[in-house]
Amino acid sequence: MPIRADARPVFINGDSAVLRLDNALLRRGALVFGLVLLFLAPLSLDPVAFAAGAMVPAILFAIACTPNMPAAIPYLLVWQWVEVFAQVILSSSNGETLDGGIYGPNVARAYWYMMASLIALAGGFRLALGNTRSPGVWARVAHRNWRPSDLFILYLLGTFIAFCYGPATNMIPSLDQQLEAVSRLKIVAIFVLFGNILSTGKGTKFLVFVILFELVSGFGGLFSDFKSVFIILTVAAVASKIRWTSGLGVALVIWISALMGLTLFWTAVKGEYRQFATGSDESQQISASAADRYGYLGNKAASLDSIDWNGATFAMLTRLAYVEIFGSVIGVDEVTPGGVNSYPRQWQEAIEHITKPRFLFPDKAQLSDTEVFARLALGNADEIMRGGTSISVGYMAENYADLGFPGMLVGIFVLAVMIGSMARYFMMCPLPWMVREAIVMAFIYTCGNTGLEVSLPKLIGAAVMFFIVYIMMIKFGFNYVWNWLDERAALA
């Protein structure tokens, strides 16, 4: 892409010897991480599974971390690997091997099937995105010219749009997925703001404000929304390819430790807090005022010594590990004549669901993860619904139910190619590179932030709808925003 005539000159550090936080460093870091964990493998009751699982991130990054791979892809792979690998740690903490728990050897089989599926996922992303061409000079550095104050205005606008998502969905339920995609503009705005500040070193006050505001507002809901700002800042740092220093390494350790600490705190208090916020065990409608909710959390934070941190750690591992449900699906499939599905039912229902948008087919049945869980895993749907919650077997287990093993690897690979191809479209758009990274981050977060538990119809549906909505936005709206940012920067 040619350099724009009105673009301000930017000098790029061409020292290739400078160590930067990029995909190449991620590959090396994953290898070192795996080798370190190998020394801990003998402490596990499943040393082979622990050792092999520890090396999977290095394999995933070796496959997927090409120079121009969007930074959101490694995030997605790591997040899903954590949910699988956590099962080894959880089983050992229970004093059991993988095949020694309530679901027997099927859990061990599910663990290996899921690790293999992650490698298939990385292979699909590599096929779709591995040869993405490098951007021109303007595209690579355009975001550095913009003023942090102007990007902060876009963040405030994105926050307002995200706030309106809930009321708008209640008014027009049939447009839920479209409205959700629009609400992800907030992620795009945060990502570009962080990328600008990390690249230029200017506007740190805006970065601090956004982090604190997102943390506080994230704790005010019923779910762990506070984690989003940790994820976005980390991925934006990789996309910005900031220089790696010892100070950055220390900051990263502190950042991860803060995330772990807040997650443990939330895990410890969320049960009682949700009951307090909703006034019920069976509802997700907040009835307590914001002042009361924050007061409740503040009281809990003021008495940290009363929290059972060991219990919170175990509960967090239990929540993270998403292998036993897959193991139960394997068990049901083996004892059910003809398997749990007599045809690729999950894929067929997913395709039928996305080809019938609700605004054109208002009578279309609602997706029920709980019904699928009851059918594929023989779970007690009535008990789950009485608890006001929903549970899913996850898209990997659904692929297994349709295609078995190793056939499920083909389904996972196709899914990755489909999602990767959509991301490739965004990465090839004539937009500043950081904006492309931001859109892909919002895209991946929309269809993959719930990790392995997302169902096949919801994963495909969210991806397709986001893709359509943002094609329209890029075509008819985004250029006005970037031109405004360029004009504001020129005035400065």
C-alpha positions as CSV (number, residue, x, y, z in Angstrom):
1,M,0.0,0.0,0.0
2,P,1.5,3.4,-0.9
3,I,2.3,5.9,1.9
4,R,-0.4,8.4,2.2
5,A,0.4,12.0,1.2
6,D,-1.0,13.5,4.5
7,A,0.8,11.0,6.7
8,R,3.3,12.4,9.2
9,P,6.8,11.0,8.9
10,V,7.6,8.2,11.3
11,F,11.1,6.7,11.6
12,I,11.1,2.9,12.2
13,N,13.8,1.3,14.3
14,G,15.4,-1.1,11.8
15,D,17.7,-2.8,14.3
16,S,16.8,-6.4,13.8
17,A,19.0,-7.4,16.7
18,V,16.6,-5.8,19.2
19,L,14.6,-8.4,21.0
20,R,10.9,-7.7,20.8
21,L,7.7,-9.2,22.2
22,D,6.5,-10.7,19.0
23,N,5.6,-14.2,17.6
24,A,9.2,-15.2,17.4
25,L,9.7,-14.5,21.1
26,L,6.5,-16.4,21.8
27,R,7.8,-19.5,20.1
28,R,11.0,-19.4,22.1
29,G,9.2,-18.6,25.3
30,A,6.8,-21.5,24.8
31,L,9.7,-23.9,24.3
32,V,11.5,-22.7,27.5
33,F,8.2,-22.9,29.4
34,G,7.7,-26.5,28.3
35,L,11.2,-27.5,29.2
36,V,10.8,-26.0,32.6
37,L,7.6,-27.9,33.2
38,L,9.3,-31.2,32.2
39,F,11.3,-31.0,35.4
40,L,8.0,-30.9,37.3
41,A,6.4,-33.9,35.4
42,P,7.7,-36.5,37.9
43,L,5.7,-34.8,40.6
44,S,2.5,-35.5,38.7
45,L,0.5,-38.8,39.0
46,D,0.4,-38.8,35.2
47,P,4.0,-37.8,34.3
48,V,3.7,-38.8,30.6
49,A,0.5,-36.8,30.2
50,F,2.0,-33.9,32.1
51,A,5.2,-33.9,30.1
52,A,3.5,-34.2,26.7
53,G,0.9,-31.6,27.6
54,A,3.6,-29.2,28.7
55,M,5.3,-29.3,25.3
56,V,2.0,-28.8,23.3
57,P,2.2,-24.9,23.5
58,A,5.7,-25.1,21.9
59,I,4.2,-27.2,19.1
60,L,1.2,-24.9,18.7
61,F,3.4,-21.8,18.5
62,A,5.8,-23.5,16.1
63,I,2.9,-24.2,13.8
64,A,0.9,-21.0,14.2
65,C,3.2,-18.2,15.2
66,T,4.3,-17.0,11.8
67,P,5.6,-13.4,11.5
68,N,2.3,-11.9,10.4
69,M,-0.1,-14.1,12.3
70,P,-2.6,-12.0,14.3
71,A,-1.6,-11.8,17.9
72,A,-5.1,-13.0,18.9
73,I,-4.5,-16.4,17.5
74,P,-1.8,-17.4,20.0
75,Y,-4.1,-16.1,22.8
76,L,-6.9,-18.4,21.6
77,L,-4.6,-21.4,21.4
78,V,-3.1,-20.8,24.9
79,W,-6.5,-20.2,26.5
80,Q,-7.8,-23.5,25.2
81,W,-4.6,-25.4,26.1
82,V,-5.0,-24.1,29.7
83,E,-8.4,-25.6,29.9
84,V,-7.1,-29.0,28.8
85,F,-3.9,-29.0,30.7
86,A,-5.6,-28.0,34.0
87,Q,-7.1,-31.5,34.1
88,V,-3.7,-33.1,34.8
89,I,-3.1,-30.7,37.7
90,L,-6.7,-31.1,39.0
91,S,-6.5,-34.9,38.9
92,S,-3.2,-34.9,40.7
93,S,-4.5,-32.6,43.4
94,N,-7.3,-35.1,43.9
95,G,-4.8,-37.9,44.3
96,E,-6.0,-39.5,41.1
97,T,-4.6,-40.3,37.7
98,L,-6.5,-39.1,34.7
99,D,-8.1,-42.5,34.3
100,G,-8.7,-43.0,38.0
101,G,-11.6,-40.6,38.5
102,I,-15.4,-41.0,38.3
103,Y,-15.4,-41.2,34.5
104,G,-12.6,-43.7,34.3
105,P,-10.3,-44.1,31.3
106,N,-12.5,-41.9,29.2
107,V,-11.1,-38.8,30.8
108,A,-7.6,-39.8,29.7
109,R,-8.8,-40.5,26.2
110,A,-10.5,-37.1,26.1
111,Y,-7.3,-35.4,27.3
112,W,-5.3,-36.8,24.4
113,Y,-8.1,-36.2,21.9
114,M,-8.3,-32.6,23.0
115,M,-4.5,-32.0,22.8
116,A,-4.5,-33.5,19.3
117,S,-7.5,-31.2,18.4
118,L,-5.5,-28.2,19.5
119,I,-2.7,-29.2,17.1
120,A,-5.3,-29.6,14.3
121,L,-6.7,-26.1,15.3
122,A,-3.2,-24.6,15.0
123,G,-2.7,-26.3,11.6
124,G,-6.0,-24.8,10.3
125,F,-4.9,-21.3,11.3
126,R,-1.5,-21.8,9.7
127,L,-3.1,-22.8,6.4
128,A,-5.5,-19.8,6.4
129,L,-3.2,-17.2,7.8
130,G,0.4,-18.5,7.6
131,N,1.2,-16.6,4.4
132,T,-0.4,-13.3,5.2
133,R,1.7,-10.7,3.4
134,S,3.5,-7.9,5.4
135,P,1.9,-4.5,5.4
136,G,3.4,-1.4,3.9
137,V,5.2,1.2,5.9
138,W,2.1,3.4,6.4
139,A,-0.1,0.6,7.5
140,R,2.5,-0.7,10.0
141,V,3.0,2.7,11.7
142,A,-0.1,4.8,11.1
143,H,-1.5,4.2,14.6
144,R,1.6,5.9,16.1
145,N,0.6,9.2,14.6
146,W,-2.7,9.4,16.3
147,R,-3.3,11.3,19.6
148,P,-4.1,9.2,22.7
149,S,-6.7,11.7,23.7
150,D,-8.6,11.2,20.4
151,L,-8.4,7.4,20.8
152,F,-9.6,7.8,24.4
153,I,-12.7,9.5,23.0
154,L,-13.3,6.5,20.7
155,Y,-13.0,4.3,23.8
156,L,-15.7,6.3,25.6
157,L,-17.9,6.0,22.6
158,G,-17.2,2.2,22.4
159,T,-18.1,1.9,26.1
160,F,-21.4,3.7,25.5
161,I,-22.2,1.4,22.6
162,A,-21.3,-1.7,24.8
163,F,-23.5,-0.3,27.6
164,C,-26.5,0.0,25.2
165,Y,-26.1,-3.7,24.0
166,G,-28.1,-5.1,26.9
167,P,-31.1,-2.8,26.7
168,A,-31.1,-3.0,22.9
169,T,-31.1,-6.8,23.0
170,N,-34.0,-6.8,25.4
171,M,-35.9,-4.6,23.0
172,I,-35.0,-6.6,19.8
173,P,-34.0,-10.2,20.8
174,S,-33.9,-11.3,17.2
175,L,-30.8,-9.1,16.6
176,D,-28.8,-10.3,19.5
177,Q,-25.8,-11.6,17.5
178,Q,-25.7,-8.5,15.3
179,L,-25.9,-6.2,18.3
180,E,-23.2,-8.2,20.1
181,A,-20.9,-7.8,17.1
182,V,-21.4,-4.0,17.2
183,S,-20.8,-3.9,20.9
184,R,-17.3,-5.3,20.3
185,L,-16.3,-1.9,18.9
186,K,-15.3,-1.3,22.5
187,I,-12.6,-4.0,22.2
188,V,-11.3,-2.5,18.9
189,A,-11.1,1.0,20.6
190,I,-9.3,-0.3,23.7
191,F,-6.9,-2.4,21.6
192,V,-5.9,0.5,19.3
193,L,-5.5,2.9,22.3
194,F,-3.3,0.4,24.1
195,G,-1.3,-0.2,20.9
196,N,-0.7,3.5,20.4
197,I,0.4,4.1,24.0
198,L,2.7,1.0,24.0
199,S,4.3,2.0,20.7
200,T,4.8,5.7,21.5
201,G,5.2,5.8,25.3
202,K,2.7,8.7,25.3
203,G,-0.7,8.9,27.0
204,T,0.1,6.5,29.9
205,K,-2.6,8.2,32.0
206,F,-5.3,7.1,29.6
207,L,-4.0,3.5,29.8
208,V,-4.0,3.5,33.6
209,F,-7.6,5.0,33.6
210,V,-8.9,2.4,31.2
211,I,-7.4,-0.5,33.2
212,L,-8.8,0.8,36.5
213,F,-12.2,1.5,35.1
214,E,-12.5,-1.8,33.3
215,L,-11.4,-3.7,36.5
216,V,-13.9,-1.8,38.7
217,S,-16.8,-2.1,36.2
218,G,-15.9,-5.8,35.5
219,F,-16.3,-6.7,39.1
220,G,-19.8,-5.0,39.3
221,G,-21.5,-7.7,37.1
222,L,-22.2,-11.3,37.7
223,F,-19.3,-12.7,35.6
224,S,-15.6,-12.2,35.5
225,D,-15.5,-9.4,32.9
226,F,-12.5,-7.9,34.6
227,K,-10.3,-10.4,32.8
228,S,-10.9,-8.8,29.5
229,V,-8.6,-5.8,30.0
230,F,-5.7,-8.1,31.1
231,I,-6.2,-10.1,27.9
232,I,-6.5,-7.1,25.5
233,L,-3.5,-5.3,26.9
234,T,-1.3,-8.4,26.7
235,V,-2.3,-9.2,23.1
236,A,-1.9,-5.5,22.1
237,A,1.6,-5.6,23.5
238,V,2.4,-8.6,21.3
239,A,0.8,-6.9,18.3
240,S,2.8,-3.7,19.0
241,K,6.1,-5.7,19.0
242,I,7.4,-3.6,21.9
243,R,11.0,-4.0,22.9
244,W,11.7,-6.8,25.4
245,T,13.6,-5.7,28.4
246,S,14.1,-7.1,31.9
247,G,11.7,-4.5,33.2
248,L,9.1,-5.7,30.8
249,G,9.6,-9.2,32.0
250,V,9.1,-8.2,35.6
251,A,6.0,-6.2,34.6
252,L,4.6,-9.3,32.8
253,V,5.1,-11.5,35.9
254,I,3.4,-8.9,38.0
255,W,0.6,-8.6,35.5
256,I,0.0,-12.3,35.3
257,S,0.2,-12.5,39.1
258,A,-2.4,-9.8,39.5
259,L,-4.7,-11.6,37.1
260,M,-4.3,-14.9,39.0
261,G,-4.9,-13.1,42.3
262,L,-8.0,-11.3,41.2
263,T,-9.3,-14.5,39.6
264,L,-8.8,-16.5,42.8
265,F,-10.5,-13.7,44.8
266,W,-13.5,-13.8,42.4
267,T,-13.7,-17.5,42.5
268,A,-13.8,-17.4,46.3
269,V,-16.6,-14.8,46.6
270,K,-18.6,-15.2,43.4
271,G,-21.1,-17.7,44.8
272,E,-22.2,-15.6,47.7
273,Y,-21.8,-12.4,45.8
274,R,-24.2,-13.5,43.0
275,Q,-26.8,-14.6,45.5
276,F,-26.5,-11.2,47.2
277,A,-26.6,-9.3,43.8
278,T,-29.6,-11.2,42.5
279,G,-31.4,-12.0,45.7
280,S,-31.8,-15.6,44.4
281,D,-30.0,-18.8,43.6
282,E,-31.9,-19.3,40.4
283,S,-31.7,-15.9,38.7
284,Q,-29.1,-13.9,36.7
285,Q,-31.0,-10.6,37.0
286,I,-29.2,-8.1,39.3
287,S,-31.5,-6.6,41.9
288,A,-29.0,-5.0,44.3
289,S,-27.8,-1.4,43.7
290,A,-24.3,-0.8,42.4
291,A,-23.3,0.8,45.8
292,D,-24.5,-2.3,47.7
293,R,-22.6,-4.6,45.3
294,Y,-19.3,-2.8,45.5
295,G,-19.7,-2.4,49.2
296,Y,-20.2,-6.1,49.5
297,L,-17.0,-6.8,47.5
298,G,-15.1,-4.1,49.4
299,N,-15.9,-5.8,52.7
300,K,-14.7,-9.1,51.3
301,A,-11.5,-7.5,50.0
302,A,-10.9,-6.0,53.5
303,S,-11.0,-9.4,55.1
304,L,-8.8,-11.4,52.8
305,D,-7.5,-13.5,55.7
306,S,-10.9,-15.1,56.0
307,I,-10.9,-16.4,52.5
308,D,-10.2,-20.1,51.9
309,W,-7.5,-19.7,49.3
310,N,-6.8,-23.4,49.0
311,G,-10.5,-24.0,48.3
312,A,-10.6,-21.1,45.9
313,T,-7.6,-22.6,44.0
314,F,-9.2,-26.0,43.7
315,A,-12.5,-24.4,42.6
316,M,-10.7,-22.4,39.9
317,L,-9.0,-25.6,38.6
318,T,-12.3,-27.3,38.6
319,R,-13.8,-24.5,36.6
320,L,-10.9,-24.3,34.2
321,A,-10.6,-28.0,33.4
322,Y,-13.0,-28.9,30.6
323,V,-12.0,-32.5,30.0
324,E,-14.3,-34.6,32.2
325,I,-17.4,-33.5,30.3
326,F,-15.8,-34.7,27.1
327,G,-15.0,-37.9,28.8
328,S,-18.6,-38.4,29.8
329,V,-19.6,-37.9,26.1
330,I,-17.1,-40.7,25.1
331,G,-18.7,-43.0,27.7
332,V,-22.2,-42.3,26.6
333,D,-21.2,-42.8,22.9
334,E,-19.8,-46.2,23.6
335,V,-22.8,-47.6,25.6
336,T,-25.4,-46.1,23.2
337,P,-26.3,-48.3,20.3
338,G,-25.2,-46.5,17.1
339,G,-23.6,-43.7,19.1
340,V,-25.2,-40.6,20.5
341,N,-25.8,-39.3,16.9
342,S,-26.9,-41.4,14.0
343,Y,-25.6,-38.7,11.6
344,P,-23.5,-35.5,11.9
345,R,-26.3,-33.9,13.8
346,Q,-24.3,-31.2,15.6
347,W,-22.8,-29.9,12.4
348,Q,-26.1,-30.1,10.5
349,E,-27.9,-28.2,13.3
350,A,-25.1,-25.6,13.4
351,I,-25.4,-25.0,9.7
352,E,-29.1,-24.9,9.8
353,H,-29.0,-22.4,12.6
354,I,-26.7,-19.9,10.9
355,T,-28.6,-20.1,7.6
356,K,-31.8,-19.1,9.3
357,P,-31.2,-15.7,10.9
358,R,-33.7,-15.0,13.6
359,F,-34.8,-11.6,12.2
360,L,-36.0,-13.5,9.1
361,F,-37.2,-16.6,11.0
362,P,-38.6,-15.3,14.3
363,D,-40.1,-18.7,15.1
364,K,-36.7,-20.4,15.1
365,A,-36.1,-22.4,18.2
366,Q,-33.6,-21.1,20.8
367,L,-30.3,-22.8,21.1
368,S,-30.2,-25.0,24.2
369,D,-26.7,-26.1,25.3
370,T,-28.3,-27.8,28.3
371,E,-30.4,-30.0,26.0
372,V,-27.4,-31.0,24.0
373,F,-25.5,-31.7,27.3
374,A,-28.4,-33.9,28.5
375,R,-28.4,-35.8,25.2
376,L,-24.7,-36.3,24.6
377,A,-23.5,-36.6,28.2
378,L,-26.7,-37.9,29.8
379,G,-26.6,-35.0,32.3
380,N,-29.6,-34.0,34.4
381,A,-31.0,-31.0,32.5
382,D,-33.8,-30.3,35.0
383,E,-31.3,-30.0,37.8
384,I,-29.1,-27.7,35.8
385,M,-32.0,-25.5,34.8
386,R,-33.2,-25.2,38.4
387,G,-29.8,-23.8,39.3
388,G,-30.3,-21.0,36.8
389,T,-27.3,-22.0,34.8
390,S,-26.5,-23.5,31.5
391,I,-23.8,-26.1,30.6
392,S,-22.4,-27.1,27.3
393,V,-20.3,-30.2,26.2
394,G,-18.2,-27.9,24.0
395,Y,-17.5,-27.8,20.3
396,M,-14.7,-30.5,20.5
397,A,-17.0,-33.0,22.2
398,E,-19.7,-32.2,19.6
399,N,-17.2,-32.9,16.8
400,Y,-16.4,-36.2,18.5
401,A,-20.1,-37.1,18.7
402,D,-20.5,-36.4,15.0
403,L,-17.2,-37.8,13.6
404,G,-15.5,-39.9,16.3
405,F,-11.8,-40.0,16.6
406,P,-9.7,-39.3,14.5
407,G,-12.5,-38.0,12.3
408,M,-13.1,-35.1,14.8
409,L,-9.7,-33.7,13.9
410,V,-11.0,-33.1,10.4
411,G,-13.9,-31.1,11.8
412,I,-11.7,-29.1,14.1
413,F,-9.3,-28.4,11.2
414,V,-12.1,-27.2,8.9
415,L,-13.4,-25.0,11.7
416,A,-10.0,-23.4,12.1
417,V,-9.7,-22.8,8.4
418,M,-13.1,-21.2,8.3
419,I,-12.4,-18.9,11.3
420,G,-8.8,-18.2,10.0
421,S,-10.1,-17.3,6.5
422,M,-12.4,-14.7,8.1
423,A,-9.5,-13.3,10.1
424,R,-7.4,-13.3,7.0
425,Y,-10.0,-11.0,5.3
426,F,-9.7,-8.5,8.1
427,M,-5.8,-8.7,8.0
428,M,-5.8,-7.9,4.3
429,C,-8.2,-4.9,4.5
430,P,-6.7,-1.5,3.6
431,L,-6.6,-0.4,7.2
432,P,-3.8,0.5,9.6
433,W,-2.2,-2.7,10.8
434,M,-3.0,-2.1,14.4
435,V,-6.7,-1.7,13.5
436,R,-6.6,-5.0,11.6
437,E,-5.1,-6.7,14.7
438,A,-7.8,-5.0,16.8
439,I,-10.7,-6.2,14.6
440,V,-9.3,-9.8,14.7
441,M,-8.9,-9.5,18.5
442,A,-12.6,-8.5,18.8
443,F,-13.5,-11.3,16.3
444,I,-11.6,-14.0,18.2
445,Y,-12.9,-12.8,21.6
446,T,-16.5,-12.8,20.3
447,C,-16.4,-16.4,19.1
448,G,-13.8,-17.9,21.5
449,N,-13.7,-16.1,24.8
450,T,-15.7,-18.8,26.6
451,G,-13.0,-21.3,25.5
452,L,-13.7,-25.0,25.0
453,E,-17.3,-24.8,26.4
454,V,-18.7,-22.8,23.5
455,S,-21.1,-25.0,21.4
456,L,-20.6,-25.6,17.7
457,P,-23.7,-23.5,16.6
458,K,-22.8,-20.6,18.8
459,L,-19.1,-20.6,17.7
460,I,-20.0,-20.7,14.0
461,G,-23.0,-18.4,14.3
462,A,-21.0,-15.7,16.2
463,A,-18.1,-15.9,13.8
464,V,-20.3,-15.6,10.7
465,M,-22.4,-12.8,12.1
466,F,-19.4,-10.8,13.3
467,F,-17.8,-11.3,9.8
468,I,-20.9,-9.9,8.0
469,V,-21.3,-6.9,10.4
470,Y,-17.7,-5.8,10.2
471,I,-17.5,-6.2,6.5
472,M,-20.3,-3.5,6.4
473,M,-18.6,-1.4,9.0
474,I,-15.2,-1.4,7.2
475,K,-16.9,-0.7,3.8
476,F,-19.1,2.2,5.0
477,G,-17.8,3.6,8.2
478,F,-14.3,2.9,9.4
479,N,-12.5,5.2,6.9
480,Y,-14.3,8.2,8.3
481,V,-12.9,7.4,11.8
482,W,-9.3,7.0,10.6
483,N,-9.5,10.2,8.5
484,W,-10.8,12.0,11.6
485,L,-7.9,10.7,13.6
486,D,-5.4,11.8,10.9
487,E,-6.9,15.3,10.8
488,R,-6.8,15.6,14.5
489,A,-3.2,14.5,14.5
490,A,-2.3,17.0,11.8
491,L,-3.8,19.8,13.8
492,A,-1.5,18.9,16.7
